[in-house]
Amino acid sequence: MSTESACPLTARDYKSELKPVWCPGCGDFSVLMAITKAMADVGRRPEEIAVISGIGCSSRVPAYTNCYGFHGVHGRALPLATGLKLSRPDLLVIAAGGDGDGYSIGGNHFLHACRRNVDLTYIVMDNQVYGMTKGQPSPTTPPEWDSALVPGGTGLRPFHPLVIALAAGANFVARSFSGDPANTAQMIVEAIRHPGFSLLEILSPCVTFRPEERDWAKQVHPAAVDETSDRARAARRVLTDDGFNTGILFRGDRAPYQPSVNLEVVSSVDFETEFQP
Amino acid sequence: MTITDRATLLAHAYAIESEAAERYEELASQMHTSNNHEVGDLFSKLAEIEAKHAAELSLEHGAANVTLAATDYSWGSLESPEVIPFGDVHHLMSPRQALTQALAAERRARDFYEHHAANIPEGDLRTLATEFAAEEAEHVRMVQAWLSRLDSSNDEEREDMDQPMPL
């Protein structure tokens, strides 16, 4: 299938008419811009792309693009995306969501998506809080974060998605910051182009429930070392860094899982009859 | 980075104006969605001004036809100087706060051109960079004038009728 457009597409060509309802100041606006810019750079047409999500603020992304989209149930972006990619390997499949959706209720799927290494890109907008449901701590919330819902903080060790992704077999691991949309777009392009399961963790502040995250703009910095293809070295680096290193941290060479499929074509009419009384 | 040729200067100039126009348009949409129509209208007006400036650059200098690879733009910051970062707005912001952000953006653009003009040898290229700096300085004065005309009713943040849970 042809993947090149006759005339170059721009980021606008991938935006839907729906206006995002995120809080002004939210990092996800910038991520959406980076995603649409990356799609234009990759050059696949909107109908050749599917954006899949679960539940949460950032999981609204499929509605804001005019690609195929599936806004699924909580934590289930990755199984949906995996199934789609296996049955329609011609599509460019992007899963998107937040830290609560992806690492808590979706944590099990996250592990096995890394392990299976299907050729898809997972973009996680990590704001270290459940924003949509009004500020509960998420798996990546620091233990000392004090709020009305968790007085004194959770005291719990945060989930470390990048190390876990590396241990579980992800083939591409990177971190970026929403306030740096040009580099974020470039990293999305790199993640899409790299075969296998790519995880891009984007630090994306929640200005409503974690206003102190505005300071991330002063804390992020490019990784001081070049990317590596050595999984153990990458894991050591991200386990010991300050959490604000940005850049491509690991680029592996595992072959993606893509079994040959010979699906019987079922019409939607036939399918619907299965559900009729 | 020192700008050494006309094409690179024009590409940066066009990106500054067109990205600012796009960002103001986006911020206006955010504000209208959040029912802060006063600031939304303000951002829409600024988007029109920046879009007009981009169109002038294109008409007078053919700037829209000059593009660089994304990695060849050199801003010295995370984004081009005239955009208000997404993280620097909030839905309750007052017109004064919005214009203060716009003023900072115009100053960054002016400083960008002044910095490069100072590092370009005498000649046509330096003259052009100085001309762009002067245009941005004019925009700075325009926004300052708008700010000076605001009365105190424009200073108050809007009341949040649906506050998030107190933290």
Interface residues (C-beta under 8 A of the other chain):
Chain A: K19 P20 V21 W22 C23 P24 G25 C26 G27 F29 S30 M33 D41 K134 G135 S147 A148 L149 F177 S178 G179 D180 P181 A182 N183 A185 Q186 P205 V207 T208 F209 R214 A217
Chain B: E26 L27 S29 Q30 M31 H32 T33 S34 N36 A70 T71 Y73 L78 E79 P85 F86 G87 D88 V89 H90 H91 M93 P164 M165 P166 L167
